[in-house]
Amino acid sequence: MKPTIALFTGDPAGIGPELVARLLDADEAVNEADIILITSRESLSDGMRAAGVSFSAHEVDLREVRNDSVGGTKIARWPGLELGDFQPGVAGEKNGRFMLDALAFGVDLCQRDIADALCFAPLNKSALRAGGMTQPDEMHWFADLMRFDGTCAEFNVLETLWTSRVTSHVALKDVSGLITRDKVAEAIALITQALQAAGNARPRIAVCGLNPHNGDNGSFGSEEIEVIAPGVELAKSRGFPADGPFPADTAFVRAIKKGPGAGYDGVVTMYHDQGQIAMKLMGFERGVTVQGGLPVPITTPAHGTAYDIAGRGIANTGAMHNAFVLACKMGLKRREARGTPALV
């Protein structure tokens, strides 16, 4: 059984169309899933030209997808299919609106159970805001779109290592006041459940402290004692075991350590760059972002749109491939949980 993935080519002004063209030219991707491609004809043509590849896929509309007996890759007929004249390397209202409309279309496919997961090529936040996004990031935009008021978090994934964070896109000066015992416990629960949804039945989770040397018993701050450690214990009481808090400068050393009983599958950090710096140093061109906790599995490369090399045919597909593979794993788990048969 293969999942069905809604795959969006991302910002038409960036490297997304090239990345998706290379992905779809590889037999591995086509064999991994049935694909509903969300794009514009111009974007797809530009992507194939940049990638130096060529392939064909038939177009279907939403009413035809469920009854289409042909597997493989299909191009969705949607209002944005005819759009074009996007200027490479420019973050503007037109490509921002195009991206938001495409993402909404992809989410709709997943909510209707026509697709099992959504995977998209890199987006540009400035363009998204110019196109009408008022939320701080895509994750909160997705939550509002789906009218989801539960807890969600952005995960970063590098092969088998996942990270989550208690706070995200906020000023560093505000971080301490935003960390609570309940939020620490929620972050542990979310990353545990996400790892389980990706096939890891018993993930091991490490939790970072906030202050230098873990606060050194309160010498450099008391958040570890008063908030983070109680949050770890609260998570354990709810059935989500974790270790820590550990000093942040050694937490990732612990996580990647090899050997029997060593290493961790997930690391919960306290703020954005605490995990992002470590993950991007270890594998900038391989990392994946998961919009975690939402009703629909959503993945994307952790890197940006690379406007400076758009259309040049030199974009690295590693992260795009990893994002697609992870969407397939999570989408298949979602289908199994629903107990529904293949739709295409």
Secondary structure by P-SEA (a helix, b strand, c coil): cbbbbbccccccccaaaaaaaaaaacaaaaaaccccccccaaaaaaaaaaacbbbbbbbbccccccccccccbbbbbcccccccccccccccaaaaaaaaaaaaaaaaaaaaccccbbbbccccaaaaaaaccccccaaaaaaaaaccccbbbbbbbcccbbbbbcccccccccccccccaaaaaaaaaaaaaaaaaacccbbbbbbbbccccccccccccccccccaaaaaaaaaaaccccccccccccaaaaaacccccccccbbbbccccccaaaaaaaccccbbbbbccccbbbbbbcccccccccccccccaaaaaaaaaaaaaaaaaaaaaacccccc
